[in-house]
Amino acid sequence: MKAKLLTVILLFGTGLAIAQQTETTIVSPPASGVWSLKQCIDYALANNLSVQRSSYNVESSEVDLKQAKLTFLPNLNASASYGYSWGRSIDPTTNNFTTNEVRSTSPFLSSQVTLFNGLTNHYTYKQSITSYHASEEDLQKAKNDVSVNIATLYITVIFNKEQLENAKFQLSSSQQQYERTKKQVAAGALPKSNELNLDAQVATNELTVIQRENALNLSVLQLKQALQLPAATPFDVEVPLIDVEDLVLDQTRDEIYDVAVGVMPEIRSAKLKVESSRYAAKASRGNLYPSLTLGGSIRSNYSSAADRQRFVSDGGDPMLGTVEIGYVDVGGTVYPVNNDIMVPSGSLVDGYNLPDQLNDNIFRSANLTLSIPIFNNYRARAAYRRSQINYKLAEISEKETQNTLRQSVETAYNDALAASKTYNSSLRQVQAREEAFRMTQQRFDNGAANYVEYQVAENDLFQAKSDLVRAKYDFIFRKKLLDFYQGKPLAY
């Protein structure tokens, strides 16, 4: 359990660095069935649902940004209506009563643009920009989280593979010693109890091998499940050749942290969210100010009731004519009364079709609208106060994120120092245990040491080798974690 917890911390930086260099693309499983760490992470990033969800969040933020940008342009809307009436009704073109069947249509086009609304559109646009970039950082953080999980499971498989090899080596050593002891017991050189004790030791080591195999199989299954691969998929991991190098810390904790603040996506995301909240508060404050909009519209209409004979001017000069305006009764004789008028030059034309009516009936309008908020049940001011509170909460979240990163860097720094000492100590311990076991084995073969001494020496060597494997990966990956925090490339 301790080794797993250490591995999780060690692999944090490794997984993050690889994730930052990986594009989310379609990745196919390797044909050989042997996966490298990079292949596992690439495949996971291409298929992980959390990463896909974060990708859609980025797309959604991009849509919001585009919408905020286009709010500065006028809107444009069109509509058209068609009606059919019969019986006594009003002709929409003349407003006279008619009893004929009337078919009418009325197209309409309108546009409106905001001239001023307290700079709400301006700050909403800036908020959308920062929110979009924050969603990109959140996507990178999601990739990092997936990479951490995959890398942790991957290194657990490698750790269990080495532990299994160590257990097999111990079993092989015990079996060889058991065979030699059997021959010595058969020759009467050793008592039967030595053979029985070694037989029990072989059985114990066989059980250890089985336990290591089960642990390895379980870690492989967990890695497959994280990659969303069926359990029956042929699968093995590539063990990288890692040389243990001297751990040199030429920077302080604060220097590493100062670099990490500019590298980690969660820090950049937190800063962008603070900026976005600040713009949101300014945009909300704009609702407290008057707004000014400019609008315009154009409409026309057509009616079948007007589709009859009409006068069409030919553009000539008007002529003098008379029109009968009434009658006068003089001594029983009725005389018409005429009036001189100017008659326009033209002629009567049958029909008043759709294009002509629409062209003649065009109506245009333009308007300026000033809206002054006086009282709206505290809605606008409440929204502004909430946006201010959200801004303060975003600042707190940023500080929490920075504190978490600082604590992680400080912990990684201390762990790196401890890991260096632990590895060097484990290395010396293995060397000493190997020599002690070699001498005890010689003495046991010559009858100068008993079985208990031999078994203790063998178990001590096995434990020392297990501790060295754990310390080796602890040492390597903690140094890689510090390299990651400093923005250095990570290679294996």
C-alpha positions in Angstrom: 0.0 0.0 0.0 2.9 2.4 0.8 4.5 1.6 -2.5 1.3 2.4 -4.4 0.8 5.7 -2.6 4.3 6.7 -3.3 3.9 5.7 -7.0 0.8 7.9 -7.3 2.7 10.9 -6.2 5.7 10.1 -8.3 3.8 9.7 -11.4 1.9 12.9 -11.1 4.4 15.0 -12.9 5.2 12.2 -15.5 1.6 11.8 -16.5 1.0 15.6 -16.7 4.1 16.2 -18.9 3.2 13.4 -21.3 -0.4 14.6 -21.5 0.8 18.1 -22.4 2.6 16.7 -25.4 -0.2 14.5 -26.5 -2.9 15.4 -29.0 -6.4 13.9 -28.6 -6.5 11.8 -31.8 -7.8 8.4 -32.8 -5.2 5.9 -31.6 -5.2 2.2 -32.4 -3.8 -0.5 -30.1 -0.3 -1.6 -31.0 -0.3 -4.7 -33.2 2.4 -6.4 -31.0 0.2 -6.2 -27.9 3.1 -4.6 -26.0 2.2 -1.1 -24.9 4.5 1.7 -24.0 3.5 4.4 -21.5 3.0 6.9 -24.2 0.8 4.6 -26.2 -1.3 3.9 -23.2 -1.8 7.6 -22.4 -2.4 8.5 -26.1 -5.1 5.7 -26.3 -6.7 6.8 -23.1 -6.9 10.4 -24.1 -8.5 9.5 -27.4 -11.2 7.4 -25.7 -11.7 8.8 -22.2 -15.2 10.2 -21.6 -14.0 12.9 -19.2 -11.6 14.2 -21.8 -14.4 14.1 -24.4 -16.7 16.0 -22.1 -14.1 18.6 -21.5 -13.6 18.9 -25.3 -17.3 19.6 -25.7 -17.0 22.2 -23.0 -14.4 24.0 -25.0 -16.6 23.8 -28.1 -19.5 25.2 -26.0 -17.3 28.1 -24.8 -16.3 28.8 -28.4 -19.9 29.1 -29.4 -20.5 31.5 -26.5 -17.5 33.5 -27.6 -18.8 33.7 -31.2 -22.2 34.8 -30.0 -20.8 37.5 -27.7 -18.7 38.8 -30.7 -21.8 39.0 -33.0 -23.9 40.9 -30.4 -22.2 44.1 -31.7 -23.8 43.7 -35.1 -27.5 44.5 -35.9 -30.0 41.7 -35.9 -32.2 41.1 -38.9 -35.6 39.4 -38.9 -38.0 38.7 -41.6 -41.6 37.5 -41.6 -44.5 37.1 -43.9 -48.2 36.4 -43.4 -50.9 35.1 -45.8 -54.6 35.4 -45.2 -57.9 34.3 -46.8 -61.3 35.9 -45.9 -64.8 35.9 -47.2 -68.1 37.5 -46.3 -68.3 41.1 -45.1 -64.7 42.1 -44.3 -62.3 45.1 -44.7 -60.1 45.3 -47.7 -56.6 45.7 -46.1 -55.4 48.0 -49.0 -58.4 50.4 -49.0 -59.9 49.9 -45.5 -63.3 49.7 -47.3 -65.9 47.1 -46.5 -66.2 44.3 -49.1 -68.1 41.1 -49.4 -65.8 39.5 -51.9 -63.3 36.7 -51.2 -60.0 38.4 -50.3 -56.5 36.9 -50.4 -53.8 39.0 -48.8 -50.2 38.8 -47.9 -47.9 41.1 -45.9 -44.1 40.7 -45.9 -42.1 42.4 -43.1 -38.4 43.0 -42.5 -36.9 44.6 -39.3 -33.5 45.3 -37.8 -32.2 46.6 -34.5 -28.8 47.4 -33.1 -27.8 48.3 -29.6 -26.0 51.7 -29.4 -25.3 51.6 -25.7 -26.3 49.3 -22.8 -23.8 50.2 -20.1 -21.0 48.4 -21.9 -22.7 45.1 -21.1 -21.9 43.6 -24.5 -18.3 44.8 -24.3 -17.6 43.1 -21.0 -19.6 40.0 -21.9 -17.3 39.6 -24.9 -14.2 39.9 -22.8 -15.7 37.5 -20.3 -16.4 35.0 -23.1 -12.8 35.2 -24.3 -11.4 34.5 -20.9 -13.9 31.7 -20.2 -12.9 30.1 -23.5 -9.3 30.1 -22.6 -10.1 28.8 -19.2 -12.0 25.9 -20.7 -8.9 25.1 -22.8 -6.9 24.9 -19.6 -9.6 22.7 -18.0 -9.3 20.4 -20.9 -5.6 20.2 -20.4 -6.2 19.5 -16.7 -8.6 16.7 -17.6 -6.0 15.2 -19.9 -3.5 15.5 -17.0 -5.8 13.7 -14.6 -6.3 10.8 -17.1 -2.6 10.6 -17.7 -1.9 10.5 -13.9 -4.3 7.6 -13.6 -2.9 5.7 -16.6 0.7 6.3 -15.6 0.0 5.2 -12.0 -1.6 1.9 -13.2 1.2 1.4 -15.8 4.0 1.8 -13.3 2.1 -0.5 -10.9 2.2 -3.2 -13.6 6.0 -2.7 -14.0 6.5 -2.8 -10.2 4.5 -6.0 -9.9 6.4 -7.5 -12.8 9.7 -6.9 -11.1 8.3 -8.2 -7.8 7.2 -11.4 -9.6 10.7 -11.8 -11.1 12.2 -11.3 -7.6 9.8 -13.9 -6.2 10.7 -16.4 -9.0 14.4 -15.9 -8.3 13.8 -16.7 -4.6 11.8 -19.8 -5.6 14.5 -20.9 -8.0 17.2 -20.5 -5.3 15.1 -22.4 -2.7 14.5 -25.2 -5.2 18.1 -25.6 -6.0 19.0 -25.7 -2.3 16.2 -28.2 -1.7 17.6 -30.5 -4.4 21.1 -30.3 -2.9 19.8 -31.0 0.6 17.8 -34.0 -0.6 21.0 -35.6 -1.9 22.8 -34.8 1.3 20.0 -36.3 3.4 20.0 -39.4 1.2 23.7 -39.7 1.7 23.3 -39.4 5.5 25.2 -36.1 5.6 22.3 -34.0 6.9 19.3 -34.8 9.0 15.8 -35.3 7.5 14.5 -32.2 9.2 16.6 -30.0 6.9 15.0 -31.5 3.9 11.5 -31.0 5.3 12.2 -27.4 6.3 13.5 -26.6 2.8 10.5 -28.3 1.3 8.2 -26.1 3.4 10.3 -23.1 2.3 9.9 -24.0 -1.4 6.1 -24.3 -0.8 6.1 -20.9 0.8 8.0 -19.3 -2.0 5.6 -21.0 -4.5 2.8 -19.3 -2.7 4.6 -16.0 -2.9 5.0 -16.4 -6.7 1.3 -17.1 -7.0 0.5 -14.0 -5.0 2.8 -11.9 -7.1 1.2 -13.3 -10.3 -2.3 -12.5 -9.0 -1.1 -9.0 -8.1 0.3 -8.6 -11.6 -2.8 -9.9 -13.3 -5.0 -7.6 -11.3 -2.9 -4.6 -12.1 -3.0 -5.5 -15.8 -6.7 -5.9 -15.6 -7.1 -2.5 -13.9 -5.0 -0.9 -16.6 -7.1 -2.5 -19.3 -10.3 -1.2 -17.7 -8.8 2.3 -17.5 -8.1 2.0 -21.2 -11.6 0.6 -21.8 -10.2 -2.6 -23.4 -11.9 -5.9 -23.0 -10.3 -8.2 -20.5 -9.5 -10.8 -23.2 -7.4 -8.3 -25.2 -3.7 -9.5 -25.5 -1.8 -7.0 -23.4 1.6 -6.4 -22.0 3.6 -3.4 -21.0 7.0 -2.2 -22.2 9.5 -1.9 -19.3 11.6 1.2 -20.0 15.3 1.1 -19.5 15.8 3.7 -16.7 19.2 4.5 -15.5 19.3 5.8 -11.9 21.1 9.1 -11.9 22.4 11.3 -9.1 19.7 13.6 -7.8 21.0 17.1 -7.8 18.6 19.8 -6.5 20.2 23.1 -7.6 17.0 25.1 -7.0 15.0 25.9 -3.9 11.4 25.0 -3.2 10.3 28.6 -4.0 12.2 28.7 -7.3 10.6 25.5 -8.4 7.2 26.8 -7.3 7.6 30.1 -9.2 8.2 28.1 -12.4 5.3 25.7 -11.6 2.9 28.6 -11.3 3.4 29.4 -15.0 3.3 25.7 -16.1 0.4 24.0 -14.5 -2.9 24.4 -16.4 -5.0 24.5 -13.2 -3.2 27.7 -12.2 -3.8 29.3 -15.5 -7.4 28.2 -15.5 -7.9 29.7 -12.0 -6.4 33.0 -13.0 -8.6 33.1 -16.2 -11.7 32.3 -14.2 -11.0 35.2 -11.8 -10.6 37.5 -14.8 -13.8 36.1 -16.3 -15.7 36.7 -13.1 -14.4 40.3 -13.0 -15.7 40.9 -16.5 -19.0 39.2 -15.6 -19.5 41.7 -12.7 -18.8 44.6 -15.0 -21.3 43.3 -17.6 -23.9 42.8 -14.9 -23.4 46.4 -13.7 -24.3 47.6 -17.2 -27.9 46.5 -16.6 -28.2 49.3 -14.1 -27.6 52.0 -16.8 -30.0 53.2 -19.5 -29.8 51.5 -22.9 -30.2 53.0 -26.3 -31.2 51.1 -29.4 -31.7 52.0 -33.0 -34.3 50.1 -35.0 -35.9 50.1 -38.4 -38.4 48.2 -40.4 -39.9 47.9 -43.9 -43.2 46.3 -44.8 -45.7 46.0 -47.7 -49.0 44.2 -48.5 -51.0 42.7 -51.2 -54.8 42.1 -51.5 -56.7 40.3 -54.2 -59.5 42.9 -53.6 -57.3 45.5 -55.2 -56.6 43.3 -58.2 -58.9 45.3 -60.5 -58.9 48.1 -63.1 -56.6 50.9 -62.2 -55.2 54.1 -63.6 -51.6 54.2 -64.7 -49.9 57.5 -65.5 -47.9 57.7 -68.7 -45.8 60.6 -67.4 -47.4 63.2 -69.7 -48.7 66.7 -68.7 -52.1 66.8 -67.1 -55.0 68.1 -69.3 -58.0 70.3 -68.4 -61.3 68.5 -68.0 -64.6 68.7 -66.4 -66.3 66.6 -63.8 -70.0 66.5 -62.9 -70.4 67.5 -59.3 -74.2 67.7 -59.0 -77.6 68.9 -60.5 -79.7 72.0 -60.3 -83.5 72.0 -60.8 -84.6 75.3 -62.5 -88.4 75.6 -63.1 -88.7 71.8 -63.3 -85.8 71.4 -65.6 -82.7 69.6 -64.2 -79.3 71.0 -65.3 -75.9 69.3 -64.5 -73.3 71.3 -62.6 -69.7 70.7 -63.8 -66.3 71.7 -62.4 -63.1 72.2 -64.2 -60.3 69.8 -63.0 -56.8 68.8 -64.2 -56.9 65.3 -65.5 -53.6 63.4 -65.3 -52.2 61.9 -68.4 -52.5 58.1 -68.5 -54.9 55.2 -69.1 -56.9 52.6 -67.2 -55.2 49.2 -67.0 -56.9 46.0 -66.0 -55.4 44.1 -63.0 -53.1 45.1 -60.1 -50.8 42.2 -59.6 -48.7 41.1 -56.7 -45.3 42.7 -57.6 -47.0 46.1 -58.4 -49.0 46.1 -55.2 -46.0 45.2 -53.1 -43.9 47.9 -54.7 -46.6 50.6 -54.3 -47.5 49.7 -50.7 -44.0 49.8 -49.2 -43.9 51.3 -45.7 -40.6 52.2 -43.9 -39.9 53.2 -40.4 -36.9 54.0 -38.1 -36.8 54.6 -34.4 -34.6 55.3 -31.4 -35.5 53.7 -28.1 -34.1 54.8 -24.8 -34.8 52.4 -21.9 -34.2 53.7 -18.4 -34.3 51.2 -15.5 -36.1 52.7 -12.6 -37.5 49.8 -10.6 -37.4 46.2 -11.5 -37.9 44.4 -8.2 -34.2 44.5 -7.4 -33.5 41.9 -10.1 -30.7 43.9 -11.8 -29.0 45.0 -8.7 -29.3 41.5 -7.1 -27.6 40.0 -10.2 -24.8 42.6 -9.9 -24.3 41.7 -6.2 -24.2 38.0 -7.0 -21.6 38.6 -9.8 -19.4 40.5 -7.3 -19.7 37.6 -4.8 -18.8 35.1 -7.6 -15.7 37.3 -8.3 -14.6 37.1 -4.7 -15.2 33.3 -4.7 -13.1 32.9 -7.8 -10.2 34.8 -6.1 -10.5 32.4 -3.2 -10.4 29.4 -5.6 -7.3 30.8 -7.2 -5.6 31.1 -3.9 -6.6 27.5 -2.9 -5.2 26.2 -6.2 -2.0 28.1 -5.7 -1.7 26.8 -2.1 -2.4 23.2 -3.3 0.3 23.5 -5.9 2.8 25.0 -3.4 2.1 22.2 -1.0 2.6 19.6 -3.8 5.9 21.2 -4.8 7.1 21.3 -1.2 6.1 17.7 -0.6 7.7 16.6 -3.9 10.9 18.4 -2.9 11.1 16.8 0.5 10.2 13.4 -0.9 12.9 13.8 -3.6 15.5 14.3 -0.9 14.2 11.4 1.1 14.0 9.2 -2.0 17.6 9.9 -2.8 18.7 8.8 0.6 16.4 5.8 0.7 17.7 4.5 -2.7 21.3 4.8 -1.7 20.6 3.1 1.6 18.6 0.3 -0.2 21.4 -0.2 -2.7 24.0 -0.7 0.1 21.6 -3.0 1.9 21.1 -5.3 -1.1 24.9 -5.5 -1.6 25.4 -6.4 2.1 22.5 -8.9 2.1 23.8 -10.6 -1.1 27.2 -11.0 0.5 25.7 -12.2 3.7 23.5 -14.7 1.9 26.4 -16.0 -0.2 28.4 -16.7 3.0 25.5 -18.2 4.8 24.7 -20.5 1.8 28.3 -21.7 1.8 28.3 -22.4 5.5 24.9 -24.2 5.1 26.2 -26.3 2.3 29.2 -27.3 4.4 27.0 -28.0 7.4 28.4 -25.1 9.4 25.0 -23.2 9.5 21.6 -24.5 10.3 18.4 -24.1 8.3 17.1 -21.2 10.4 20.2 -19.2 9.6 19.9 -20.0 5.9 16.2 -19.1 5.8 16.7 -15.8 7.6 19.5 -14.8 5.2 17.4 -15.7 2.2 14.4 -13.8 3.4 16.4 -10.8 4.3 17.9 -10.7 0.8 14.5 -11.1 -0.8 13.1 -8.2 1.3 16.1 -6.1 0.6 15.6 -6.6 -3.2 11.9 -5.8 -2.9 12.8 -2.6 -1.0 15.4 -1.7 -3.7 12.8 -2.1 -6.5 10.4 0.2 -4.6 13.1 2.7 -3.8 14.3 2.7 -7.4 11.0 3.8 -8.8 10.4 6.1 -5.9 13.8 7.8 -6.6 13.4 8.0 -10.4 9.8 9.3 -10.6 10.2 11.8 -7.8 13.1 13.4 -9.7 11.0 13.4 -12.8 8.2 15.1 -10.9 10.5 17.9 -9.9 11.7 18.2 -13.5 8.1 18.5 -14.6 7.4 21.3 -12.1 10.4 23.2 -13.5 9.1 22.8 -17.1 11.9 20.5 -18.2 11.3 17.8 -20.8 10.7 14.3 -19.4 12.4 11.4 -21.1 12.8 7.7 -20.3 
